[in-house]
Each structure stands twice: as structure tokens, then as C-alpha cells.
Amino acid sequence: KCIVDEDNLWDLLNEFAFDAEDNARSYSPFEFTAKEFNDSENSEELWESFDVGIADGISKNITDRYNSYMGISNE
């Protein structure tokens, strides 16, 4: 672990910022999400919730577009 104090705060913030910038160039945002999910104690539950959320979002988008095309109000 690193202990932050007045002597190293600037250096640590600088290091973290450049590490984050490097990661943004090297990895997709989804890879960070996947790593967090995979490293979690409840990884399977997170992935299941993520999949449900994706499916719900796709379904809503398709429904909205279909209804708009068909002239059906979403209200």
C-alpha cells in the first residue's frame, strides 16, 4: 500500500493521471468494466445484471423505434 502525504501527493496524482491516460489509449472502456466485474466477489451476479440491463435497453430501443415508425404513442 502507498501512504499519501504532503511529500508525495503531487507525484502520486501525476502518476495516476498518466497511468489512466495510458490505459485509455491501450484498452477499451469495456475492458475496465469487465475487469471490475471479474475481480468482484459477486462476479456472476454482476454479469447477469449487466446482461439483463443490455437486453432491457435493446428491447426498449426497438420498441420505441417500432412504435415511432408505426405511429404508436409511447405514453
Secondary structure, DSSP 8 states (H G I E B T S, - for coil): -----TTTHHHHHHHHHHHHHHHHHHS-HHHHHHHHHHHSTTHHHHHHHHHHHHHHHHHHHHHHHHHHHHT----
